Amino acid sequence: MTRTEIEEKVRTFLIQDLEIDEEKIAPDALLKEGLGIDSLDFVDIVVIVEKQFGFKIKPEELIDVKTLSQFCDYIETKVG
């Protein structure tokens, strides 16, 4: 899976499943402060990512993930 495909899938579920405004979604957007993702949203994200990308997320691996780009980097390392 290419980086572009990963970014598109992430963008799609952020808009459709979490109802985040498309204008807010940018690579440098902060997940919590910029996109307004809270702890309950992260639970939804884990379920979606595990289903769409086929790997289990370990919460401790996301401690340093602050931006959307870093989140896509994390996914890319798992599926690449």
C-alpha positions in Angstrom: 0.0 0.0 0.0 1.4 3.4 -1.0 1.6 6.4 1.3 -1.0 8.2 -0.8 -3.4 5.3 -0.4 -2.9 5.3 3.4 -3.4 9.1 3.6 -6.6 8.8 1.5 -8.1 6.0 3.7 -7.2 8.0 6.9 -8.7 11.2 5.4 -11.9 9.3 4.4 -12.6 7.8 7.8 -11.8 11.1 9.6 -14.4 12.8 7.5 -17.0 10.1 7.3 -16.7 8.3 10.7 -15.5 11.0 13.0 -17.2 13.9 11.1 -14.1 16.1 11.1 -14.3 19.1 8.8 -12.3 18.4 5.6 -10.7 21.9 5.8 -9.0 21.0 9.1 -7.3 17.8 7.7 -3.7 18.6 6.9 -0.5 16.7 7.4 0.7 19.0 10.1 -2.7 19.1 11.9 -2.4 18.2 15.6 -4.7 15.2 16.3 -6.0 16.5 19.6 -5.8 20.3 19.4 -6.2 20.7 15.7 -8.7 18.0 14.8 -10.4 17.8 18.2 -9.9 14.0 18.5 -10.5 12.9 22.1 -10.0 9.6 23.9 -13.3 8.2 22.7 -12.5 9.1 19.1 -9.1 7.3 19.5 -11.0 4.1 20.4 -13.0 4.4 17.2 -9.8 5.1 15.3 -8.1 2.0 16.6 -11.1 -0.2 15.6 -11.2 1.4 12.1 -7.5 1.2 11.5 -7.3 -2.4 12.7 -10.2 -3.3 10.3 -9.0 -1.3 7.3 -5.2 -1.9 7.5 -5.1 -5.3 9.2 -2.9 -4.8 12.2 -3.3 -4.4 15.9 -2.5 -1.0 17.4 -0.6 -1.0 20.7 -1.5 2.2 22.6 2.0 2.7 23.9 3.2 3.0 20.2 1.1 6.1 19.7 2.4 8.1 22.7 4.7 10.3 20.5 2.2 10.6 17.6 1.0 14.1 17.7 0.2 15.1 14.1 -1.8 13.5 11.2 1.5 13.0 9.3 3.0 11.1 12.2 -0.1 9.0 12.4 0.2 8.1 8.7 3.9 7.4 9.3 3.0 4.9 12.0 0.5 3.2 9.8 3.0 3.1 6.9 5.6 1.3 9.1 3.0 -1.3 10.1 1.7 -2.1 6.6 4.9 -1.4 4.6 
